Structures are given as structure tokens and as C-alpha cells.
Amino acid sequence: MKIVVLDGATLGEDLSLSPLDAYGDVTVYKTSSQEEVCLRVSDADVLILNKIKLNESNLKYAKNLKLICEAATGYDNIDLSYCRERGIAVSNVVGYSTHSVAQVTISMALSLFTHIPEYSRFVKSGDYTKSGIANSLIPVYHEICGKTWGIVGLGNIGRQVAKTATAMGCNVLAFKRVPDEEFECVSLEKLCKESDIISIHLPLSESTRNIFDEKCISLMKKDAILINLSRGATTDENAIAMAIKEGSIGGFASDVYSEEPFSKKHPFTEIMDKDNVLFTPHMAWGAYEARARCLNEILKNIEAFKNGERRNRVD
């Protein structure tokens, strides 16, 4: 069986993919352009990918393809309709990155809420030494305990963030299609109005695309913090950049973008220098332990397919 990994670099240089060798002849490419994908899928029986977009334009060259393994939970980069028509199985991995993404979400919230970057810069610049004063309390920061944390999307990750926020003394509000017994579920409008921190944890679909739009942002408190750990396209990125420039929200952090990596024309390039903004390179899912679990799930998906079983199938 011919197994092709199209963007192995996204899984990290420190993670060995050698366990795949047990299932066939493996070729690993660090990355693949769209033109290269057309050539590299041609004789593959199994494709493994993380960010590469697969649709008719390149899958039509995959004459032997039987299984696509998405090395992630989200699979909006794969044309499922075309795969169904061609009888190509598609599997994803679930639950592997819950603690990793929740950890980064909490870290972002605490960093912005407590102004850690500014305080660290004050010391590193030498200004603390020059001041001659034992402490500095500018900028002013507030305790997170007692604040309201709004969770948009209460799946595995959103729920873990909600539990951690509760442990820190926050009041949790959630926006979820189906009511939840553990956390108070409210409308998106109410959540935006009442939350001091809002974190987004939604899969990308037609119903969630651009769900956090200019209207939602306009309802937020002036000092509220917005964090996006879902997909960039779940938000109106232009509206967020404008809100930061105008000072109509307190801060913003994101690990995901509608264009990855984003170009010099992206609206976020205009707010790079702001102290109340944090950007990370889509790394929140990727703690070593999470990536190891992800690979292990892919191996199990291949084994199940080989045995004629359905496991984590989304086709």
C-alpha cells in the first residue's frame, strides 16, 4: 500500500512518522504546493494531510486513492461530496488536542488580562531598574475571578475551557445549539453583551462561517477580550481589526486565520504593534503529546480501514 504524507512539516520535526511504515510504502513530503499535490497523489492509496486543500482539481489525478486521513478534527479543506462520488473514504481525528488548545486559550486570556507582555517588557528594557521603585502597577490589571467568560461552541475544547474558567472563579456563559445541563446556555447576543472574556471554539461550516461578525463585536463591552481558537473564517477579521484600532474592545488574541499564513494585505497586519493583541501561528493544537495522540489515531484509522471497519469516518 502506497502512503503519501503531503505536509509532514505541520506535524512537527520532532515527531517520528516511522510507525506508518508498518502499513506500507511511505513517502513523506514536508510541504506540497497545489501543483505538486496533483503529481504526488497520482499513485497513492492513502493520503495523510493536515492543511492541504483537496478537491476535484487535484483528486482527479488520484487514480488509486482509497483513503484520506485528515490529521486534524476539522475537515473543511476536503471536498467530501467529490470523495463520496469517487468512493474515497475520509477519516479525521477527534479529541486529541483538547487539553493543548484549552491550555493556549487560557494562556492567551491570562496574558492579555494581566498585561504580562507589557510588564515583562518594562523589566527587560531596563526601565524597572532605572525607576528605582520596587514595583510597578501600570498598566492596571484586574482579577479574573468573578468575571464572566463566554464560550462560543461547547464541544470538547470549549467544555475544557469552561471547566478551567470555572475553577478560576469565572461565571461561564455558553452559546450552544442544544441546551447543556452543566453550563448556562444563552443567545450569542446575550453572551456578547455580558462577557468579559469571549473565546471561540467552533468548527467551520456554512452555519458558522463569519458567525462572529461586526454586530457581535459591537455588542461587546469596551474592555472585553476576544480570543479565536477555532477557524479564522468564523470571524469577520476586518471588523476585529477595526475594533482594535478604534479601541472599542479591550483586546484580541488569535491562533487561526482565514488565510494561513496570512499575506501582507491581511487586516491583522495593521494591528501587529498593539499591546492588547496576541497572534500565534496556528500552534495551539500542537503540544507534543497532542501530536503523538493524533498520529496514533491516524494509525488506528488506517488499521480499521484495512480491516473493513468504519472508524472516525466523515465521508
Stockholm file with secondary structure:
# STOCKHOLM 1.0

chainA/1-315         MKIVVLDGATLGEDLSLSPLDAYGDVTVYKTSSQEEVCLRVSDADVLILNKIKLNESNLKYAKNLKLICEAATGYDNIDLSYCRERGIAVSNVVGYSTHSVAQVTISMALSLFTHIPEYSRFVKSGDYTKSGIANSLIPVYHEICGKTWGIVGLGNIGRQVAKTATAMGCNVLAFKRVPDEEFECVSLEKLCKESDIISIHLPLSESTRNIFDEKCISLMKKDAILINLSRGATTDENAIAMAIKEGSIGGFASDVYSEEPFSKKHPFTEIMDKDNVLFTPHMAWGAYEARARCLNEILKNIEAFKNGERRNRVD
#=GR chainA/1-315 SS CEEEESCGGGGCTTSCCGGGGGGSEEEECSCCCHHHHHHHTTTCSEEEESSCCBSHHHHTTCSSCCEEEESSSCCTTBCHHHHHHHTCEEECCCSTTHHHHHHHHHHHHHHHHHTHHHHHHHHHTTHHHHHCCSCCCCSCCCCSTTCEEEEECCSHHHHHHHHHHHHTTCEEEEECSSCCSSSEECCHHHHHHHCSEEEECCCCCTTTTTCBCHHHHHHSCTTCEEEECSCGGGBCHHHHHHHHHHTCSSEEEESCCSSSSCCTTSGGGGGTTCTTEEECCSCTTCCHHHHHHHHHHHHHHHHHHHTTCCCSBCC
#=GC SS_cons         CEEEESCGGGGCTTSCCGGGGGGSEEEECSCCCHHHHHHHTTTCSEEEESSCCBSHHHHTTCSSCCEEEESSSCCTTBCHHHHHHHTCEEECCCSTTHHHHHHHHHHHHHHHHHTHHHHHHHHHTTHHHHHCCSCCCCSCCCCSTTCEEEEECCSHHHHHHHHHHHHTTCEEEEECSSCCSSSEECCHHHHHHHCSEEEECCCCCTTTTTCBCHHHHHHSCTTCEEEECSCGGGBCHHHHHHHHHHTCSSEEEESCCSSSSCCTTSGGGGGTTCTTEEECCSCTTCCHHHHHHHHHHHHHHHHHHHTTCCCSBCC
//
